């Protein structure tokens, strides 16, 4: 084989790698990278030829680069990434993929994607209806329920009623990696934000996923009467790197996670760790600032660090290691002159297991 032939083959392999994002994870059913940049077909990079078709041959819209300061239109991932899709929430934007998830009984599932959104009007991100009724083989919705503070992960197991795991709302205004998994072996449904487990639910074990040939939809709710076509709750926001696998993956197997420069998240097996600490305020937000902000922290592991920063990232207050074992916390935001320091602050908590959270506090001065 000549050097010229070797160079030619290497060039072809490089082009293939850039277009497909490399080898797909074992168990991948469909992997849509949205790297086409134009047209009405989203190519499947899993090698299974399950390409996504744009509903009614129109939108969503391909976007690239910086849409608005300081957030880019595309997430920062470990793969070459030039485009994402924008769904306007109005003009019947959706992508459809046909076929059943697995070739046989499906006993594991992972749905993952990157999302950036602001609106809470169009809540359905993706799903696959089962039959002609309201049940879904699987579905993920952002900002469900009346208070718009829930991320829901729904599945339908054979011989059981539909099951819904309700986790905390997916953060708005920034790119977030969302993953939902289910395993018949461990009996657990889980929701992850940025590789951190935020909620889980034990469900009946041993049962397989209920499934049929209804399409897998991205950006719209399923039609409960017409066999799974797009119907309503059109998603408003940006989506990228959508992958569905017929196995329950661990965080260190997630697509393009962790992003460049961050530490890898350890696999948590069938346990509930690491779970991000949850802040529960005793005082309403926004607070007047005239009274101390009182709160408690719900966590499955001891706190390793607790501090408050302003919008510029400067640490305003830090609790000592001795204070971290307290059952309750309080902070009185006063300046050196004794006046209330109004503004926006972030309460950051980190556990000894490495799980962390950041909670926004808006304080209004007198």
C-alpha positions in Angstrom: 0.0 0.0 0.0 1.5 3.3 -1.0 1.8 6.4 1.2 -0.6 8.2 -1.0 -3.2 5.5 -0.5 -2.7 5.6 3.3 -3.2 9.3 3.3 -6.4 9.0 1.2 -7.9 6.4 3.6 -6.9 8.5 6.6 -8.6 11.5 5.1 -11.8 9.6 4.5 -11.8 8.2 8.0 -11.3 11.7 9.4 -14.2 13.1 7.5 -16.4 10.2 8.7 -15.4 10.8 12.3 -16.2 14.5 12.2 -19.6 13.8 10.6 -20.6 11.0 12.9 -19.0 12.1 16.2 -16.9 8.9 16.3 -18.1 5.5 17.3 -21.5 5.4 19.0 -21.9 4.0 22.5 -22.9 0.3 22.5 -26.7 0.1 22.8 -27.3 3.4 20.9 -30.7 3.4 19.1 -30.5 6.8 17.5 -28.0 9.7 17.8 -28.9 13.0 16.2 -26.1 15.6 16.1 -27.9 18.2 14.0 -24.7 19.0 12.2 -26.3 19.2 8.7 -26.7 23.0 8.8 -29.5 23.0 6.3 -32.3 20.9 4.9 -35.1 18.9 6.5 -33.4 15.7 7.5 -31.3 15.1 10.7 -28.8 12.3 10.0 -28.4 9.5 12.5 -24.8 9.1 13.6 -25.4 5.8 15.4 -24.9 3.7 12.3 -28.5 2.5 12.5 -29.8 4.8 9.7 -32.7 6.1 11.8 -32.7 9.6 10.3 -35.0 12.2 11.7 -37.4 14.0 9.4 -38.6 17.6 10.0 -42.4 17.7 10.6 -44.2 19.1 7.6 -40.8 19.6 5.9 -40.2 22.9 7.8 -38.3 24.2 10.8 -36.8 24.0 13.3 -33.9 26.3 12.4 -30.2 25.5 12.3 -28.2 27.9 14.4 -24.5 28.4 14.9 -22.0 30.7 16.7 -23.0 33.3 19.3 -26.8 34.0 19.3 -26.7 36.4 22.2 -24.2 37.5 24.9 -22.9 35.7 26.8 -24.4 32.3 25.7 -23.6 30.6 22.4 -26.1 28.9 20.2 -24.3 25.6 20.5 -23.1 23.8 23.6 -19.5 23.2 24.4 -18.9 19.5 24.0 -16.1 17.0 23.5 -17.0 16.5 19.8 -16.6 18.9 16.9 -19.8 20.9 17.0 -21.0 23.6 14.6 -24.8 23.6 14.7 -27.8 23.2 17.0 -31.5 23.4 16.4 -33.8 26.2 17.5 -37.5 25.4 18.1 -39.7 28.5 18.1 -42.6 26.9 20.1 -45.2 28.3 17.6 -44.7 27.1 14.1 -45.2 23.4 14.6 -41.5 22.7 14.8 -40.7 19.0 15.4 -38.4 16.2 14.3 -39.7 12.6 13.9 -37.8 9.3 14.0 -39.7 6.1 13.2 -39.4 2.6 14.6 -39.3 0.7 17.8 -36.5 1.4 20.3 -35.1 -2.2 20.6 -35.1 -5.3 18.5 -36.5 -7.3 21.4 -37.7 -6.7 24.9 -36.2 -3.4 26.1 -35.0 -3.6 29.7 -32.9 -0.5 29.9 -33.1 3.1 28.6 -31.1 6.3 28.4 -32.3 9.5 26.9 -29.9 12.4 26.8 -29.6 15.8 25.1 -28.3 19.3 25.6 -30.9 22.1 26.0 -30.9 25.9 26.3 -34.3 27.5 26.9 -36.0 30.5 28.5 -39.7 30.1 27.9 -41.9 27.7 30.0 -44.8 27.7 27.6 -43.8 24.7 25.4 -42.9 22.1 27.9 -42.4 18.9 25.9 -38.9 18.2 24.8 -39.2 14.7 23.4 -41.2 11.5 23.7 -42.6 8.3 22.1 -46.2 7.5 22.5 -47.5 4.0 23.0 -50.6 3.0 21.1 -53.4 5.5 20.6 -53.9 6.4 24.2 -52.2 8.9 26.6 -49.4 6.4 27.7 -45.9 7.1 26.5 -43.1 4.5 25.9 -41.0 7.4 27.3 -41.3 11.2 27.5 -39.3 14.0 29.0 -41.0 17.3 29.8 -39.5 20.5 31.2 -41.4 22.8 33.6 -44.5 20.6 34.1 -47.2 21.1 36.7 -48.8 24.4 37.7 -45.7 25.9 39.3 -43.4 25.0 36.3 -40.8 23.7 38.7 -40.7 20.0 37.6 -38.7 18.0 35.1 -40.7 14.8 34.4 -39.5 11.5 33.0 -42.3 9.2 32.0 -42.2 5.5 31.0 -44.7 2.7 30.3 -43.7 -0.8 31.4 -45.5 -3.9 30.3 -48.3 -4.8 32.6 -48.1 -1.6 34.6 -49.7 1.9 34.5 -47.6 4.8 33.2 -44.9 5.8 35.7 -43.7 9.4 36.2 -40.5 10.6 38.0 -40.8 14.2 39.0 -37.4 15.9 39.5 -36.3 19.5 39.9 -36.7 22.0 37.1 -34.0 22.0 34.4 -32.0 25.3 34.7 -33.0 28.0 32.3 -30.7 30.5 30.5 -27.7 28.2 30.0 -26.8 25.0 28.2 -27.6 22.0 30.4 -26.9 18.3 29.7 -30.1 16.4 30.7 -30.1 12.6 30.9 -32.8 10.2 32.1 -32.2 6.5 32.6 -34.2 3.4 33.6 -33.0 -0.1 34.4 -35.2 -3.2 34.9 -32.3 -4.8 36.7 -31.8 -2.1 39.3 -35.6 -1.0 39.2 -34.5 2.6 39.2 -35.5 5.6 37.1 -33.1 8.5 37.3 -32.7 12.1 36.1 -29.4 13.8 35.8 -28.5 17.5 35.2 -24.9 18.0 34.0 -24.0 14.5 35.0 -25.2 14.9 38.6 -28.1 12.7 39.8 -31.0 15.1 40.9 -33.8 12.5 41.5 -34.6 8.8 41.3 -37.5 6.5 41.7 -37.8 2.8 42.3 -40.3 1.1 39.9 -41.4 -2.5 39.3 -38.4 -4.7 38.4 -38.2 -7.2 35.6 -40.8 -5.7 33.3 -39.8 -4.6 29.8 -40.6 -1.3 28.1 -43.9 -1.1 26.3 -43.2 0.0 22.7 -44.5 0.1 19.2 -43.8 1.7 15.8 -45.1 5.2 16.8 -42.5 7.8 16.0 -40.0 9.3 18.4 -40.7 13.0 18.5 -38.4 15.8 19.3 -39.9 19.2 20.2 -43.6 18.3 20.6 -46.1 16.4 22.6 -47.5 13.2 21.2 -51.1 13.0 19.7 -53.0 10.8 22.2 -55.5 9.7 19.5 -53.7 9.5 16.2 -50.9 7.1 16.8 -48.1 9.3 18.0 -47.9 12.3 15.7 -47.0 15.8 16.9 -49.9 17.6 18.5 -49.2 20.4 21.0 -46.8 21.9 23.7 -44.3 22.8 21.0 -40.9 23.3 22.5 -39.4 26.8 22.6 -35.6 26.7 22.8 -32.4 25.2 21.6 -31.6 21.4 21.4 -28.4 19.6 20.4 -26.8 16.1 20.5 -29.9 14.0 21.1 -29.2 10.3 21.8 -31.4 7.4 22.9 -29.9 4.1 24.0 -31.6 0.8 24.9 -29.4 0.3 28.0 -29.1 2.3 31.2 -25.9 4.2 31.0 -23.8 5.6 33.9 -22.8 9.2 34.1 -19.2 8.5 32.9 -20.8 7.0 29.8 -23.0 9.9 28.9 -22.7 11.6 25.5 -20.0 14.3 25.4 -19.9 14.4 29.1 -18.1 15.8 31.0 -17.3 18.9 28.9 -13.7 19.9 28.2 -11.8 21.1 31.3 -14.1 19.5 33.9 -13.5 16.5 36.1 -15.1 13.2 35.2 -18.2 12.2 37.2 -17.8 8.8 38.8 -20.4 6.1 37.9 -22.9 5.7 40.8 -24.1 2.2 40.0 -27.5 1.5 41.6 -27.0 3.9 44.5 -28.5 7.4 45.0 -25.2 9.2 45.1 -24.0 11.8 44.3 -27.1 13.9 44.8 -26.8 17.7 44.7 -27.5 19.4 48.0 -31.0 21.0 48.0 -31.6 24.4 49.6 -34.9 25.0 51.4 -35.6 28.6 52.4 -37.6 29.6 55.4 -37.8 33.2 54.2 -39.5 34.0 50.9 -37.6 35.2 47.8 -37.1 37.9 46.9 -36.3 38.9 50.5 -36.4 42.5 51.7 -32.9 42.1 53.1 -34.1 43.7 56.4 -34.2 40.3 58.1 -31.7 37.4 58.0 -32.2 34.9 55.2 -32.8 31.6 56.9 -32.5 28.2 55.2 -31.8 24.5 55.6 -29.9 22.2 53.3 -31.1 18.7 52.4 -28.2 16.5 51.5 -27.3 12.8 51.5 -23.6 13.5 52.4 -21.9 15.9 54.8 -21.3 19.4 53.6 -17.7 20.2 52.6 -18.2 23.8 51.7 -20.9 26.5 51.9 -20.5 30.1 50.8 -22.2 33.1 49.1 -20.9 34.9 46.1 -22.1 38.0 44.3 -22.8 38.2 40.5 -19.1 39.1 40.0 -18.0 35.8 41.7 -16.6 37.5 44.8 -17.1 35.5 48.0 -19.3 37.5 50.3 -19.6 35.1 53.2 -18.2 31.6 53.9 -19.3 29.3 56.7 -16.5 27.7 58.8 -16.1 23.9 58.8 -17.4 23.8 62.3 -20.7 25.5 61.2 -21.4 23.1 58.4 -22.9 20.4 60.6 -25.7 22.8 61.7 -29.3 21.9 61.1 -30.2 25.4 59.9 -28.3 28.4 58.5 -28.9 32.2 58.3 -27.2 35.1 56.6 -27.7 38.8 57.3 -26.6 40.7 54.1 -25.4 44.0 55.5 -22.6 46.2 54.2 -19.8 47.6 56.4 -21.9 50.7 57.0 -24.8 48.7 58.3 -27.0 49.1 55.3 -28.7 46.3 53.5 -26.7 45.1 50.6 -29.4 44.7 47.9 -28.7 42.6 44.8 -28.3 39.2 43.4 -26.3 36.5 45.2 -25.6 32.8 44.7 -25.6 30.3 47.6 -23.1 27.5 46.7 -23.0 24.2 48.5 -20.7 21.2 48.0 -20.7 17.8 49.7 -17.8 15.6 50.6 -18.8 13.3 47.6 -18.3 16.2 45.2 -21.9 16.9 44.4 -22.7 20.7 44.3 -25.5 23.1 43.7 -25.9 26.9 43.2 -29.1 28.6 44.4 -30.0 32.2 43.3 -31.1 34.7 45.9 -32.5 38.1 45.0 -32.4 40.6 47.8 -34.3 43.9 47.6 -33.0 46.8 49.7 -35.1 49.2 51.8 
